[in-house]
């Protein structure tokens, strides 16, 4: 379920997980909407890299420590409910409030486990922000960047879509576009077919059935 193909095969899958880590790595020092979106992305990239480097021993002992890192700073700055709602689209209105909660939580756990399974400590990335634009209201933004794998020099065009949460007034990343492929849209396309053929209960069960990564040292 939700198999997404990106240009560059395993390298980009690892890179997407790194970008998800950026989303999970938001801190109050950087997430306020008074900070320009391009500065936010640059700062977050530095913050998450530092945290991953500082916690290498803990991650090596148990890769699920990556989930702990995400959970410690996640809640105020990533709306998985918004992402889940966009993924399901019109089908969101067809399910019960209880199913919405369960689907959102299952999706959040799936993203966290994906981060763990794709994380590769041997790969290091450099980020260069190449552009930024906002809508007239100043509550939505798109930031473009080039991410370079340090060892190979391979470059990937990655952009980030953000919006300002009305309650917290913080910028939140809600989509990542890798070489023209939207992570959110890819999930949405897979989900539409799955909902039609199997229904929401099957989809929730599939998300919840993801195996946890092994906790042994790498």
C-alpha positions in Angstrom: 0.0 0.0 0.0 1.1 3.5 -0.8 4.1 2.5 -2.8 5.7 5.6 -4.2 8.4 5.7 -6.9 10.8 8.6 -7.1 13.5 9.4 -9.6 16.9 8.1 -8.4 15.6 4.9 -6.7 16.9 4.1 -3.2 19.0 7.3 -3.0 16.0 9.6 -3.3 13.9 7.4 -1.0 16.6 7.9 1.6 16.6 11.6 0.8 12.8 11.9 1.1 13.1 10.3 4.6 15.7 13.0 5.4 13.3 15.7 4.3 10.6 14.1 6.4 13.0 14.4 9.2 13.3 18.1 8.5 9.5 18.3 8.9 9.7 16.3 12.2 12.5 18.5 13.4 10.7 21.8 13.7 11.4 23.7 16.9 9.7 26.8 18.4 12.8 28.8 17.8 12.4 28.6 14.0 8.7 27.8 13.3 7.1 31.2 14.0 5.6 32.8 10.9 7.7 35.9 11.5 10.7 33.9 10.2 11.0 33.9 6.4 10.2 30.4 4.9 13.5 30.1 3.2 15.4 30.9 6.4 13.2 28.4 8.2 14.1 25.6 5.8 17.8 26.3 6.0 17.7 26.5 9.8 15.7 23.3 10.1 18.1 21.5 7.9 20.9 22.5 10.2 19.0 21.7 13.4 18.0 18.2 12.3 21.5 17.4 11.0 23.0 18.4 14.4 20.4 16.3 16.3 21.1 13.3 14.1 24.8 13.7 14.6 24.6 14.2 18.3 22.4 11.1 18.8 24.3 8.7 16.6 25.1 6.3 19.5 21.5 6.2 20.5 20.3 5.7 17.0 22.9 2.9 16.4 21.7 1.1 19.5 18.0 1.5 18.6 16.9 3.0 15.3 13.5 3.7 16.8 15.2 6.5 18.7 14.5 8.5 15.4 10.8 8.3 16.3 11.6 9.6 19.8 13.4 12.6 18.2 10.4 13.3 16.0 7.9 12.9 18.8 9.8 15.3 21.1 9.4 18.2 18.7 6.6 17.2 16.4 3.2 18.0 17.8 3.0 21.8 17.6 4.4 22.1 14.1 3.1 19.3 11.9 -0.6 18.8 11.3 -0.9 15.1 10.3 -4.7 15.7 10.3 -4.3 18.3 7.6 -2.1 15.9 5.6 -4.5 13.0 6.1 -7.4 15.1 5.1 -5.7 16.2 1.9 -4.7 12.6 1.1 -8.2 11.3 1.4 -9.7 14.3 -0.4 -13.5 14.1 -0.8 -13.4 10.7 0.9 -12.6 12.4 4.2 -16.3 13.4 4.4 -17.4 9.8 3.9 -15.8 8.4 7.0 -16.7 8.8 10.7 -14.9 11.1 13.1 -13.5 8.1 14.9 -12.2 6.7 11.6 -10.6 10.1 10.8 -8.7 9.9 14.1 -7.6 6.3 13.6 -6.5 7.0 10.0 -4.5 10.1 11.0 -2.7 8.3 13.8 -2.0 5.3 11.6 -0.6 7.6 8.9 1.6 9.4 11.4 3.0 6.1 12.6 3.6 4.9 9.1 5.6 8.1 8.3 7.6 7.7 11.4 8.4 4.0 10.6 9.3 5.0 7.0 11.8 7.5 8.4 13.4 4.8 10.5 13.5 2.2 7.8 15.0 4.6 5.1 17.5 6.4 7.4 21.1 5.8 6.3 23.8 7.3 8.6 26.4 6.9 5.9 24.7 9.5 3.7 25.2 13.2 4.3 23.4 15.9 2.4 24.1 19.6 1.8 21.2 22.0 1.2 21.2 25.2 -0.9 18.0 27.2 -1.0 17.5 28.5 -4.5 14.2 30.4 -4.3 11.1 31.3 -2.2 7.7 32.8 -2.9 4.6 33.5 -0.9 1.0 34.2 -1.8 -0.6 37.6 -1.5 -2.0 36.9 2.0 1.4 35.7 3.2 0.0 32.5 4.7 1.3 30.0 2.1 4.8 29.6 0.7 6.9 27.5 -1.5 10.7 27.1 -1.0 12.9 25.6 -3.7 16.3 24.0 -3.0 19.0 21.8 -4.4 20.2 19.0 -2.1 23.6 17.5 -2.8 24.7 14.1 -1.6 28.1 14.8 -0.1 29.9 11.6 -1.2 28.7 11.3 -4.8 27.9 15.0 -5.6 24.5 14.0 -7.0 22.0 16.8 -6.9 18.3 16.7 -6.4 15.7 19.5 -6.9 13.5 19.6 -3.8 10.8 22.1 -2.9 8.8 22.5 0.2 5.2 23.8 0.6 4.3 25.5 3.8 1.3 27.2 5.3 0.6 29.3 8.4 -1.5 27.5 11.0 -4.4 29.7 12.0 -4.2 28.7 15.7 -0.5 28.6 16.4 0.6 31.2 13.8 3.5 28.9 12.9 4.7 27.8 9.5 4.1 24.2 8.8 5.5 22.1 6.0 2.7 20.1 4.4 4.2 18.7 1.3 7.6 18.0 -0.3 8.2 17.8 -4.0 11.2 15.7 -5.1 12.3 16.1 -8.8 8.7 17.2 -9.6 7.0 14.3 -7.7 4.8 15.5 -4.8 4.9 13.2 -1.8 1.4 14.2 -0.8 0.0 13.8 -4.2 1.6 10.3 -4.5 -0.1 9.2 -1.3 -3.4 10.8 -2.5 -3.3 8.9 -5.8 -2.7 5.6 -4.1 -5.3 6.3 -1.5 -8.1 7.1 -3.9 -7.8 3.7 -5.6 -7.5 1.9 -2.3 -10.6 3.6 -0.8 -12.6 2.8 -3.9 -11.6 -0.9 -4.0 -11.2 -1.7 -0.3 -12.6 1.0 2.0 -11.2 2.9 4.9 -11.1 0.1 7.4 -8.8 -1.9 5.1 -6.6 1.2 4.6 -6.3 1.8 8.3 -5.4 -1.9 8.9 -2.7 -1.7 6.2 -1.1 1.3 7.7 -1.2 -0.3 11.2 0.3 -3.5 9.9 3.6 -1.9 9.1 6.4 -3.9 10.7 8.5 -2.1 13.3 12.2 -1.8 12.4 14.7 -4.0 14.2 16.2 -2.3 17.3 19.6 -4.0 17.1 22.7 -2.0 16.5 23.5 -1.3 12.8 
